[in-house]
Amino acid sequence: MNSHVHLIINSFKMNILNLGSGDNPMVSMINIDIRLLKDIDVVANVNELPFPLQCFDKVFSHNPFHYNPVCEEVAEVLKNGGTLIVTGQPRNPFFNQFLKHISIEELMKLGFELLEQGPIEPSLIVGQPKSTTGKPLSTKRMVQAILRKMI
């Protein structure tokens, strides 16, 4: 872990990661994206997270694009008993990759258990979700999956 990432982690009171934040960075969280955008704290790929093991209490992934947030790398940086919250549009293929096609056994193998899935809670809507073309997406049909890292 480089010293820049170490300073970023230590500057936040709660260790919460906003994975793939894009142009919807969240206040009081470590915002990470593969691109350097305004208010991104760390530029990195989800498959090569530059954080120490078990350093986050929560990980958010809003409308993931070109990555699957339910993966070994995310499980490694999430504390035991920590929460992974994934939200998205039902037609988002990256969201559906795990929501509809992953079994309980596969989740357990990755170190997760599914706590809840269904319509999104309004408190989890962050900023204005957008399509890959930048067009605003309706939040009325968004869904969520809440997972816990098993101890």
Backbone hydrogen bonds, N-H to C=O, Kabsch-Sander energy under -0.5 kcal/mol:
donor,donor_aa,acceptor,acceptor_aa,energy
6,H,2,N,-1.9
7,L,3,S,-2.4
8,I,4,H,-1.9
9,I,5,V,-2.5
10,N,6,H,-2.2
11,S,7,L,-1.0
11,S,8,I,-0.7
12,F,9,I,-1.2
16,I,14,M,-1.6
17,L,58,K,-2.3
18,N,30,I,-3.1
19,L,17,L,-0.8
19,L,60,F,-2.9
20,G,32,I,-1.0
21,S,18,N,-0.8
21,S,32,I,-2.4
24,N,21,S,-2.5
29,M,26,M,-1.1
30,I,16,I,-3.0
31,N,29,M,-0.8
32,I,18,N,-2.4
32,I,30,I,-0.5
33,D,42,V,-1.8
37,L,35,R,-1.0
40,I,37,L,-1.7
41,D,31,N,-1.9
41,D,39,D,-0.5
42,V,31,N,-2.0
44,A,33,D,-1.7
44,A,42,V,-0.7
48,E,45,N,-2.0
49,L,46,V,-0.5
54,Q,76,E,-2.9
55,C,52,P,-0.7
55,C,77,V,-1.2
56,F,77,V,-2.4
57,D,15,N,-2.8
58,K,15,N,-1.2
59,V,83,T,-2.3
60,F,17,L,-3.2
61,S,85,I,-2.3
62,H,19,L,-0.5
63,N,61,S,-0.6
63,N,87,T,-3.3
71,C,69,P,-1.5
75,A,71,C,-2.1
76,E,72,E,-2.3
77,V,73,E,-1.2
78,L,74,V,-1.1
79,K,56,F,-3.3
81,G,149,K,-2.2
82,G,79,K,-2.7
83,T,57,D,-1.9
84,L,147,L,-2.7
85,I,59,V,-2.8
85,I,83,T,-0.5
86,V,84,L,-0.5
86,V,145,A,-2.8
87,T,61,S,-2.3
88,G,143,V,-2.2
92,N,89,Q,-2.0
96,N,92,N,-2.6
97,Q,93,P,-1.0
98,F,95,F,-0.9
99,L,95,F,-1.9
100,K,96,N,-1.8
101,H,96,N,-0.8
102,I,98,F,-1.3
107,L,103,S,-2.4
108,M,104,I,-2.5
109,K,105,E,-2.2
110,L,106,E,-1.6
111,G,107,L,-0.7
111,G,108,M,-0.7
112,F,107,L,-2.9
113,E,148,R,-2.1
115,L,113,E,-0.6
115,L,146,I,-2.9
116,E,146,I,-1.7
118,G,144,Q,-2.0
120,I,142,M,-2.1
124,L,121,E,-2.4
125,I,122,P,-1.6
126,V,124,L,-0.6
127,G,125,I,-0.5
131,S,135,K,-2.8
134,G,131,S,-1.8
137,L,129,P,-3.0
142,M,139,T,-0.9
143,V,88,G,-2.8
144,Q,118,G,-3.1
145,A,86,V,-2.5
146,I,116,E,-3.1
147,L,84,L,-3.1
147,L,145,A,-0.5
148,R,113,E,-2.6
149,K,82,G,-2.7
150,M,111,G,-2.7
150,M,148,R,-0.5
